[in-house]
């Protein structure tokens, strides 16, 4: 009888300890802007940019942590590795700015 309660406790613990699946956050590049310009995410999530413009764009972290180059009609992605606020911009169009708030 005691072994059943240990097994039940182990199953409950495993259910709560299991990591959550990473989400993919989609950001469109269109009309020389990011949409949405501000997003919230978690460490381990994937951010994917899709360039819907006829111009090339980048998503470049001001911290120089990453730089994603996107030709027209292409997509690019990164995996978020640390918590904090990340400001980014397009190197070709500096008025294109975005922000990712990353939680643990």
C-alpha positions in Angstrom: 0.0 0.0 0.0 2.8 2.4 0.9 4.5 1.8 -2.5 1.3 3.0 -4.3 1.4 6.3 -2.4 5.1 6.8 -3.2 4.3 6.1 -6.9 1.4 8.6 -6.8 3.6 11.2 -5.1 6.3 10.6 -7.7 3.8 11.1 -10.6 2.5 14.3 -9.1 6.0 15.7 -8.6 7.0 14.7 -12.2 3.9 16.5 -13.6 4.8 19.7 -11.8 8.6 19.5 -12.5 8.3 18.8 -16.2 9.5 21.7 -18.3 7.0 23.6 -20.4 7.3 23.5 -24.1 8.9 26.4 -25.8 6.6 28.8 -27.6 7.2 30.4 -31.0 6.6 34.1 -31.1 5.9 35.4 -34.6 6.8 39.0 -35.6 6.1 40.4 -39.0 8.3 42.9 -40.8 6.0 45.0 -43.0 5.7 48.6 -44.0 9.2 49.1 -42.6 8.2 48.2 -39.1 7.9 45.2 -36.7 4.4 44.0 -35.9 4.0 43.6 -33.0 6.8 45.9 -31.9 6.8 44.7 -28.3 6.4 41.1 -27.2 6.7 39.1 -24.0 8.4 35.7 -23.9 10.2 33.2 -21.7 13.8 31.8 -21.7 13.8 29.0 -24.3 11.1 30.5 -26.5 11.7 31.0 -30.2 11.3 34.3 -31.8 10.6 34.1 -35.5 10.6 37.1 -37.8 8.9 37.0 -41.3 9.9 39.7 -43.8 6.8 40.6 -45.7 8.4 43.7 -47.2 10.2 44.0 -50.6 13.2 45.3 -48.8 15.9 43.4 -46.8 15.7 43.9 -43.0 17.5 42.8 -39.9 16.6 42.1 -36.3 19.7 43.2 -34.5 20.0 43.2 -30.7 21.4 46.4 -29.4 23.5 44.3 -27.0 25.0 42.6 -30.1 23.8 39.3 -28.8 22.3 38.4 -32.1 21.8 39.8 -35.6 19.2 38.1 -37.9 19.4 39.1 -41.6 16.2 38.7 -43.6 15.9 39.0 -47.4 12.4 39.9 -48.7 9.8 37.1 -48.1 12.2 35.1 -45.9 12.0 34.1 -42.2 14.7 33.9 -39.5 14.6 32.9 -35.8 16.5 32.9 -32.5 16.1 31.0 -29.2 16.0 33.3 -26.2 18.7 32.4 -23.8 18.5 34.8 -20.9 15.9 36.8 -19.0 15.6 40.6 -19.4 14.5 43.3 -21.8 16.1 43.1 -25.3 15.9 46.2 -27.5 16.5 45.5 -31.2 16.4 47.4 -34.5 17.0 47.1 -38.2 20.5 48.0 -39.3 19.2 49.2 -42.7 16.3 51.2 -41.2 17.2 52.4 -37.7 13.7 53.8 -37.2 12.5 50.2 -37.1 12.7 49.2 -33.4 11.3 46.4 -31.3 11.5 45.1 -27.8 11.3 41.6 -26.3 10.6 41.2 -22.5 12.0 37.8 -21.5 11.0 36.1 -18.3 12.5 33.0 -16.7 
